[in-house]
């Protein structure tokens, strides 16, 4: 649709921002830039000038130059917080009129732990729906850093509509012998895939469309949430569901969950039967009265394949991970 046509219908462009905070968050922005994303603007935020200069983002913001001289927060969350608070008006200009914001960071250090909660709060005060994706430190980093990360996480959860928590310890199970740079690249790729999948679900037209207000409905339902992504050949739709629910970084029991937004992407060979199989397996574990919103897109790039993305909210806490057999 041409811009003039949109204007005549009284519609406005969806405003989506993806913000990487600190070293880990900015690295995910770099990974996302390599994958390509439609309909969103990327912003890398850091107190470390040298690291920031290496980032491929639409915008790069050095915060706290007067506090740190561009040399980083020194692992002190209080410094990270002060740097972000000084940049409050700058973030207001970024998020003014925004609809959706992803804030990505690693917790336990200085910039991410201190600045990310301030940025999440700012985005919410500007009216954005906020999805935070955070990475927790390894167990070997000891309780002090872990407690510091948990304190940052609690602040983020105060304002974020949804918070996805990834554990570095999962790398010890999934890729114990993988070189360190490749292992962390795996985490960056997962984070970038989550952001790309959710963003393009609501910004790219679909055969059965999902829009921003559908996403808002699910996220505003509240409670513990998760995001699942999986792919398979069109001949094995069950594999897509197993991959989505069995990801070791996101694995969770969603039995009895209250709400789900589910989106399928496939090629021209995605049949009603295959679609029904995937949706049936995904919804079979939900509460019998769960609210389900779903959509589907036909994309020639996905011929012979199926991609599944689901946001599930209202999860029960303290349940063991679900295994689909």
Secondary structure, DSSP 8 states (H G I E B T S, - for coil): --HHHHHHTT-----EEEEEEHHHHHHHHHHHHHH--SS-EEEEEESBHHHHHT---SEEEE--HHHHTTB--TT-HHHHHHHHHHTHHHHHHHHTT-SEEEEEEE-SSSHHHHHHHHHHHHHHHTT-EEEEEEEE--GGGHHHHHHHHHHHHHHHHHH-SEEEEEETTHHHHH-TTS-HHHHHHHHHHHHHHHHHHHHHHHHS--SB---HHHHHHHHTT-SEEEEEEEEEETT-HHHHHHHHHH-TTT----TT-SEEEEEEEE-TT--HHHHHHHHHHHHTTS-TT-EEEEEEEE-GGGTTEEEEEEEEEEE-SS-------
